């Protein structure tokens, strides 16, 4: 039954993963279309400012050529917004039957009361908002199922000045969705719950149904629904009949039960045969079997049915042999168990040691700091642990913690706590959020009432900021470059696993070059000598100041020697764990880096990388930077290495301002030396190209080019 339940779980998990994968694929398409709608809206504003129809027409054509996902697109100005003497002004391009992009001058003369215009203009309320129309049939000749995404531009008074549109042929995703078929009669729905209309579906009997209420589902069939909401509010749903999804598992379960019945019958037959044979042994073997007992064959048993004195004598012999044999075997098992425990504890000691960072220096290419740590358990295994790792390229996490108790239970709890802390920290969470989550997880089913004291900090090597949180742990000590050690002021919060939903707050200091941070567990300050005196915090402070100029790898052994000298042979009663971090310099590196092949197919990866770093910034700022990054990357992809190929590295920093650097080893090519297009000339008299770089210069505050060590280096900057 457990195997069948496991099969059910894996089957459902597989469908969920398929849905997640397909949702992400459709989401990327939707994101590209929405970005294009915003781009066309941005073009409308720029065209309005420069007041050049030729520029508008050329920009619409050029951008649509590099965006084959769209059927057509462009932008329209509100009545008399572009020119007070001209009601309808718009610029629309589309792919004709030969695959060429051309303008449609007749389409832009459409009435402003048309459904396509009102469907967008009536719903757009803010800039950078993107709305989608209901699906419709294209009556221009293709008769394809379409939908349109649109955005808007507003004037200073908040009036709608222009709208943009991007037309998308929905049929391009129907074939892809049709491939998602977990079972024979399952199907896919892509729909908008807000407007109650179906965008696309693969249900055989409902190709022309546009509303969920009108879906002609089989009333005798129960469905499992796996739903996932898209970024624009659409829902992608897999409908799977219950009677199909687990049919294979049910057949396997029936086969298993059938085989189990056969095996049980065979076992009954064998047992009957053995029991019969034992009961029917001849009494004549009594003497022979007693003699075997006399010669030390303690596993021999006398089998009789008689209740006479002979039977009682046989029972006495059997009990004596059994007790003696049991005593001998118990002694052997005890010795074997002790040897096994000793062996396993030795292995556990090695495993625990290997779980902690033990290679120093751990980051040879990092000149900004030195770090060293050690953990000495009081028993074979302990409950203390330390850890350090980068949560991103420029943020170092350091942790020292102490689990209540000692030995194997504490070691097991330590493994869980260490893993939870690192996993949550590496997922991008703040220190206080990491401790909040770990506290609640450890608190669940904590019948042994174990807890953890812990101190964790994030050190930013680019600015020296150290953000930390204390869960009931000993306060660290800090040494400034021009002074001695002193205890760091810190607010101790609840132990981890002690109180569910406990709240933790962060504190912050700045570390400067030459500063040293020393973390430890209470095994240091509570080490005892023969007179039951504690090593104490005061003695630790004196020892650290005595060795104040030591590097971390020298400091920790020196402190341990002082503890051993103080203990004077007294057995270590608690785990001793220490960690020291010394700051050498503040890094000036860019915070993030991405290296990809200089190919237009990698544009999505580049934009995803940039937007991940700018997720907290306003949408308009992100959109402007996206346009600039796209123009520069496409130029590098098209010109840097032709006719060969090569890589491009993109760096980003969001410290005082947003700075993005592009590096490639292609031929020398100064992008910003291109002349700005003369927008006053007629369209046919202008040079081809140059508009993209012109937009970059308009959108960014600074743009700089350098040729360094056979590399093209281009830096764009946006002030915050």
N, C-alpha and C positions, 0 to 999 in steps of 0.2 A: 504493500500500500504506500509506503514511503517513496519507493521508486516511482510509482505512478504519479504521486503528488509532485515529485521532483520533475517528472516529464511535463506535467501541466504547467508548472512554474516556468520551465525553460521555454515551452511553446509560447506562452504569453509574453515572456521577456523578448523572444525573437521578433514577435510582431511589433512590440513597442519600439525596438531598436530600428526595425525597417521603417516604421512611421517617422521616427525622429530623423533618420537619414534623409528620407524623401522630403520631409518638412524643411530641413535646412537647405536642400537643393532648390525647392520652390521659393523659399525665403530669399535666397541670393538673387533669383530672377526678379522678384518683387522689389528688392532693395535697389537693383540696377535701374529698374523702370522709374522708381520714385526719385532716385538721384538724377535721372535724366529730366524728369518733370521739373525738379528744382533748378536744374541747370538751365533749361529753356526759360524758366521764370526769371532767373538771373540775367539771361541774355536780353529779355524784354526790358528789364530795368536799364541795362547798359545801352541798348539801342535807343531807348527813350532819351537817355542823357546825351548821347552823341548825335541823335536824330538822323540816322542814316539807314534808309531802307535797304540799300545795297549791302551794307554790313549785316543786317538782319537776315537777308536771304542767304548770303554766303555762309553765315555761321550755322543756320539751321541745316543746310545741305552738308557742310563739313562734319558736323557732329553726328548726324544720322548715318553717315557712311561708316563710322567706327562703332556703330551700335546696331548690329543686324537683328537683335532681339525684337526691336520695334518694327511695326508695319509702317508707321508714319508718325509725325509729330511736329510741333511748332508752337506758336503763341499768337494770341489775339489781344488787341487793346480794346478796352471798353469804348462804347460809342463816344466819339469825338475826344478821346483821351490823348491820342497821339497827335492829332491835328484837328483843331477846332472846326475846320472846314470839310473834314472827311469823316464820315460816320464809321465805316468798316475799314480797319487796318489790321491785317494779320499776315503771318508768314507760316506756311505749312508745306512740308516736304514729305514724300512717300516713296516706297520702293515700287517701281512699275513691274510689269510681267517679265521683263528681261533682267530684272535685278538691279537696275540702275536707279539712283536717287534723283528725283526731279521735283520741282515746285508745282503746286496745284493752285494756280491763281483764281480758278473758278470757285474752289471750295471756300476760300476765305471771304467770298462775297455773300456767304450764307446769312440768313436772317438771325439776329441775336436772340430771337425767341426759340431757336431750334433746341431740341432736347439735349443734344450733346453739349451746347454752350450753357444752358440753364442748369443742367445736372451738375456742372462743376462750379459755375459762378455763384449759385445759391448756397452751396455747402462750404466753400472756402471762406473762412472767417479770419485767419491769421496767416502771416507770411511763413513760408516753409512748410505749411500744412499741405498734405497730399490727400486727395479724395479719389475714390474709384466709382465709376459708373456701373450700372447694371449691365450684364452681358446683352449684346444686341447683334443682329445680323447685318453685316456690311453689305449695303446695296450698291456699291460702286462697281461691282463686277465679279468679285471673288466669292460673295455670299458666304463668307466665313463667320464663325462665332467670335465676336470681339468684345473687349472691354477697354476703357480709357482711364488713364491716371492723369490727374491734373493738379496744378498748384497755382498760386496767385501772387500778385505784387500789389501793394497798397501805397497810396500817396500819403503825404504827411498828415492829412486829415482823416486817415483811416478808410478812405473810399477805395474800392477795387479799381485798380488802374489797368490790369492785364491779367489774363490767365494763360497757362501753358497746358498742352495736352500731349500725351504719348499713347498711341494706339497699339494694343497688344492682341495678337491672335491667340485666343485661348486654346485652339486646337493643337498648338505646339506642345502642350503638356498633357493632353488627354492620352496620347499613345504611351507616354512615359508612365502615367498613373495606371494604365491598363496592365502594365507588367507587374504591379503589386497585387499578387493574388495568393494569399496564404492557403486558401482552400478553393474548391471548384466553384462554389456559388458566392464567394465573397466579392465585394465591390468597394469602390472608392468614391467618396463625395468631397468636393471642394466647394464650400458655400460660405455665405455671409450671414451670420445669425442676426446681425443688427437690422439688415434690410430684408431678411427672409427670402433670399434668392440663391439658386444653385448656380455656381460658376462653371463647374465641370463635374461629370460623374461617369462611372463605367458600368452602371446597372443596366442590364440588357433591355429591360422593358420601360426605361424612363429617359431615353435620350433627349426628348423634347420637353421634359418637365422642368420648370424654372422655380418651383417653390417646394420647401420641405413638406409642407402640409399636403401636397398633392402627390407625394411619392407613392407609387402603386406597389407597396411591399406585400409579400405573401403573409397573410395574417396568421397562418399556421406555423410560421418559422420564427423562432426566437433568435435574436442576434446579440452578439457581443460587440460593443462599440469601443474603438480605440481612437480617441480624439486628441488633436494637438492644435493649439491656436497659433496662427501666423503673426508676424510682426505688425501687419496692417489690419488685424482683427478678423481675417478670414479663418475658417476652421478646416483642417484636413482630417478626414475621418475614414477609418477602415471599418466596414461592417462585415462581421464573420458569423455565419450560422453556428449556433452552439453545438448542434448535432454533428457538425463536420470537424470542428477544431480539435476535438479530443478522440476522434474515432480510431485513429491509429493506436493511441495509448490504450484504449479500451480493449482492442483486439489482443494487444500484448499482455494485458492484465489477465484476460481469460485463458490465454495459453499458459501463463505462469501458474494459475490456480489448478489447471488440469495436470500439469507436470508435478505440482506439489502433492496432489492426491495420489498419483502413482508412486511417488517416493515414500509417502506415508504407508501405503500398503506393503511395499517391499520391506520397510523397517519393521512392521508388525510381524511379518513372516519370519524375519531373521531372529527377532527377539523370542518368538515362540519356540523356534528350533533350539536356541541356546538354553533357554530356561528348562525345556524338556530334557535336554541332554544332561544338565547339571543335577536335576532331581533324580534321574534314573541311574546315577553312578552306583556301581555295585558296592555293597558294604564290605566286600572282601578287601578293598583298598585301604581300610582303616589302619591296619598295622603298618603298611608301607608309608602312609602319609604321616603317621606319628613319628616314624623313624626319620623322616625328612626334617621335621621340626627339630629333632635332637641334633642334627648335623648343621643347624643354622639356617635352614631354608625357611625364613620367617614369612615368606609370602604363601606358603602352603596352608590350605584350609581343609579341615575334615568336614565332609558333608554327610550328615546322617539325618534320618527322620525319627529315630527311636527316642522315646521319653524315658528310657531305662537309665540305670547308673552309667552304662557305657556311653549313652548319648550326653549325659551331664558332664562326663569326663572329657568328651570330645569338645563340648562347648567351652569348658575351662581352658583347654589347650588353645582353642581358637582365639579366645579373648586375650590370653597371655601373649600369643604371637602377634596379634593385632596391636596391642598396646606397645609392645616392645618395638615393633616395626614403625609405628606412628611416631614414637619418641625419637628414633634414629633419623627418620625422614624430616621431622620438624627441625631438628638440629642442623641438618644439612641445608634445608631451605633457608634457615636463619642466616647461616654463613654466606650462602649464595646471594641472599637479598642484601646483606650488608655490603658485599663486594659490588653488587649492581648499583646500589645507591651511591657508593663512593665513586664509581666510574661515571655515573650520570651527573653527579655534582661537579666532577671535573670537567665534563663536557659542557655543562651549564655555565661554569665559570668562563670557559673559552668563548661560548656563544655570547654571553653578556658582554664580555670585553670587546668582542668583534662588532657588537651593535653600536658601541660608542666610537666617535671619531678618534682614531689612534695613530694616524700618520701626520707627522709634523715636519715642516710646515704644511698645513692642509691646502693652502692656496698659493703655490710658489709664484704665480704671476701677479699676485696682489701685493704691491709695495706699500699700500696705504696703511696697513696695520700688521701687528704680530699677535698671535693667539696661541695659548697653550693650556691644556687641561689634563686632569688626572682623577681617577676614582679608585679607591682602595677599599674593598668590602671587608666588613668585620668577620663574616663567615665566607663559605665558598661562593655564595652569591649574595647580592645586596639589593637594597631598595633605592639607593641614591642613583642619580644619573645626571649627565650633562650632555649638551648638544649644541652645535652651531652649524649654520648652513645659510646659503643665500636664498631669500624668498623672491628676489628678482636680481637683476644684474648689479645693482648698487646698494642693496639693503641686506645687511648681515643680521641674522637672528642669533641670539645667545640665550641659553637656558641652563639653569641649575635647579634641581628639584630633589626632594627627599620624601620617600614613601614611608608611612608609619609602619613600624614593625621591622623585622629582619628576616633573612633566610629566603626560602623558596616562595612563600606567599607574597612577600614584599617584592621579590624579583619579578613575579608574574604581573603584579599590579603595575610595576615600573615599566614593563614592556608595553602594556596597554596605554599607559599615560603618555609615554614618550612618542609612540606611534600616532596617537590622536593629536598631540600638540603639533608635531611636524606636519602631518597631513593638512590640518586646518591652517597652519601658518603659510604653507606653500600654496594654498588655494587663494591667497590674496587677502586674507582677513586681518584686521587690526589686532594688536596684542590683547586688548580687553575683550574683543569678540572671541578670540581663540580660547581664552580662559573660561568665558561664559559657556561656550559650547562644550568644551571638555569637562567642565564641572558637572553639567547636566547629564552627559553620557556616563561618566564614572559613578554618578549618584544613583543611576538606575540599577536595581537588583543588587545593591551593595550590602548584602546581608552580613558581611564581616565587619562593616563600619570602618573600613580602611580609608585613609585620606592622604593627600599629597600637599606638601608645601612647595611652592615653586616661585621662581623669579625669572621673568623673560623680558628681553629688550630688543628693539630693532635699532641698529646703528646704520645711518645713511652716510656712506663714505663720500658722498658728493658735497655735503654741507656740515657734517659733524653732529647732526642732531641724533640724540639717543632717546627714544621713546620707550618707556618701560612700565610694567605692571607687576605688583607683588601680591601673591596669594599666600599670605601668612608666613613668608620665608624670612630668614635672617637678612638684615640690610647689608648690601655690598659696601665695599670701601672704594674710594676714588682718590687718586693722587694727581693733582694738577702739575703741569710741567715745572712750575716755579714754587712748589710747596711740598708738604708731606701728605701722607694718607689721612683720610678722615671718613667717617661713616656717611654714606649717602642718605639724605633725607627721603624717606619713602613711607607711604601709607599702606600698612598691611591689611589686606582684605581677607575674606573667608578662605579657608583651605579648600582645595579642589576636592570634590566628592563629599563635602561636609554639609552643605546647605543648598538644596535645589533652587534654581533661578537666582542665585547670588549675583549681585552686580559688581563689576570691576571697573575701575577708572585708571586712566593712563596719566603718567607724569613725564616730564621732558627736561633734559639738560642738553647742553652743547659740549661735545668733546673736542679739544684742540690738539694739534700735534704735540706729542710729549706726554699727554695724559695717559694714565693707566687705570683700568677698572678691574677690581678683584672680587670674584663671587665665590661663595663657599657654602657648605652645609654645616649643621650643628655638630657633626662629628669632629670638626676642628676645634670649636670653642668649648665643647663638653668632653674633650679627652681628659682622662683622669690619671693621677699619679698614685703611688702607694699610700699616700695620706688622704686619698679621696678628694683632693683639690682639683678644681676645673682649670683647664688651660685659659679660659675666659676671653671675652672680647677685648679687654684692656691689654692683655698679654699679646693677643694677635695684632693689635694696633701697633704695639711697640716693636714686634718682630718685623712687620711690614716696613715700618720707617727705618729699621736697622738695615734692611736690604732694599731701600727705596730706589736705587739706581739699577737694580737687576732687571734684565729682560724677562718676559714671562716664562720662558723655558728654564731660566735659572732661578726665578723667584719661587716657583711652586716646590721644587725639591728642597730649597733652603727652608721654607716654612715647615715641610714635613720633617726635616732633621731636627728643627727646634721642638716639634711636638714629641718626637721619639726621645729626645734628651729629657724633656719634661716628664714623660711617662715613666722613664727609668725602668723599662722592662714590664710595666703593667700591661696586661692583655688589652688589645684594642676592643672597645665595647660597641662602637658604632662605625658606620661607613664614613670615610673621609673623602670628600669631593671638593675640588677647587678648579677655578677657571680664571685666567687673567687675559685681558685684552689691552694692548698698548697701541695708541694712535700714532702713526708716523707722518701722515700727510692727508690732506683733503683732496679727493679725486675731482678732476675737472672733466670727466668723461661725459659723453652723451649717455642718457639713461637707458636707451633701448637701441637695438641694432637688428636689421633684417638684411640678409644677403640672398638674392635670387638671380636667376638667369635673366638677362636683358631681353625679354620677350613680352609682347603685348598680352599673351595669355596669362602672365603673372600679375596683371594689373589689379585683379581682385584681391590677391594676397597682399599686395602693397597697401591698398586702401584699407583693408581689414586691419593691418598692422598699425597704420596711422590713426584710424578711428578708435582702436582699442586704447590708445594713449590719450585721446582727446574726448573720451566718453563723458567727462564731467563738464565740458565746455558747451556754450550755447550752440544750437543747431546751425545758425547762420554762419558763425565762425568756422565750424567744422565743414560746412558745405563749400565755403570759399577756399579753405585749405585743400579739400578734396580735388577741386577743379585745378588748382595750381599743381598739386602733386601729380595728377593724371597727365597734364600737359607735359611736364618735365620728363616723367618716366616714359611716355610714348615717344618723345623726341630721342631719348637715349636708346630706346629699343630699336628705333628706325634708322638711326644714323651712326651710333658710336662704333659698332663693330662690323658694319656691312662691308663685304659680303660674308664675313665670318660671324662668330657669336662669342659672348663672354658674359661676365657677371656684373651686377651693380649692387653696391651696399648702400642701404638707407639708414641713417641715424636720426634720432629725435631726442630733443631735450625740452622740457616744459618748466625749467627753473625760472627765472625772472621773465622770460618770454618764450614763445614757441619757436624753436629753431630746428629746421630739418635739413640734413646734409646728404647729398648724393655723391657717391664716388664710383667711377668706372675707369678701366684701364684701356679704353678705346682711343681712337685717334683724337688729337686735340681739336676741341670744338667748343667755342665760347658762345653759348646760347643767347646771352644777353646783348651780344653785339649786333644782333639782327635789328634792322631798322623798323621803327614802328610804322604800320600801314598808314597811308595818307587817306583818311576817311572822307576827305572832301572830293577826291577823284571819283569818277564813275566806276562801277564795279568791274567792267571789262578792261579798264586801263590800269588796274592795280596789279602788283606782283602777287603771285600765288603764295600763300602761307604767311606767317608772321602774326596772325590774329591770336593764336594760342599764347605765344610769349607776351603779346600785348596785354592779354587778360591777366597773366601772372603778375606783370608789373603793376597793373591796376589793383589787384587783390591783395598783394603782399606789401609790407612796409619796407623791407630791405631784400635785395637779391645780389649775391656776390659770387664771382667765378674766380677760380685759381687753378693753375696747372702745377701740381706738386708731385715729384718723383714719378713722372710718366702717368699721372692720374689726372682725370678731370674731376675737380671738386666744385660743386655748386651748392650754395647755402641760401635758403630762403628763410625769412624771419617775419613773424607777426607779433607785434607788441600787444601785451595784455592790458 
